[in-house]
Amino acid sequence: MLFLLVPMLIVVGIVIAATWIHNRRVDGPHTVHLVAFVLGCVLGGFFSVFVAGETLGDPGGWLGAGFVALWAVPMAAAMAVALRRPDAATWILGTLTGAVVALGAWFAFAPDSWRSFEDGHGPVRAIVLFAMVLPLTMLGRRRPMAAGVMMVVATVAPLVLAAVATVGGEGVMVLTAIGSPVTIVGALFVLAALLGSHSVGRRVEVPPPQGTAPGARGPSAVEAGHPGVPEGESEPGDAPVGHGARG
């Protein structure tokens, strides 16, 4: 069922983003940024509801609610930190990304030991990855490059390690189904950061006023106070989603 729902969610996310882009007339790198943000919210929200529903059904009761709280509360806290303190969130989520890669190495090079651990504690890797999607998406609102790189590393590195160790089976298939859409979102965040850096880094020349001697260069956009490159421009990739909307 998960294999069928994830592609459908990607389509839903693209439709939502396209509608938002059309209504707000967002263009350029902000379009890519917005698509990544909306897709991340849709996927992260679905993953959270899916895992919570499964856990509340089995084992269910107060025990299931306790298991949900073990990852939902830290996830909500990480989202709040990502929105209010993106620099601190970068370090926290970077540490969690390293933990995901370490768990992937454990699975790749000691699969029997890892399966025994998961039999007793549940699908730890999948839940950690699920719980990171929304915080990383919130971080991507202000730090798209950092969030995108962490998404790609957290999803691709375990698969590379499994391939190197020639480990296969259902665990790798599930990670691929979960990780592929998150990798796409991460790649979009990275692309948005690169495009935004390029556009901010361009120097816009203002045409020289009439009567200026031939060959004279007009003032730069910054010198002329051109609205396209405002004075005190924020760091490339730092602008929140929708920053470039017109009208």
Order of alpha helices (4+ residues) and beta strands (2+ residues): alpha-alpha-alpha-alpha-alpha-alpha-alpha-alpha
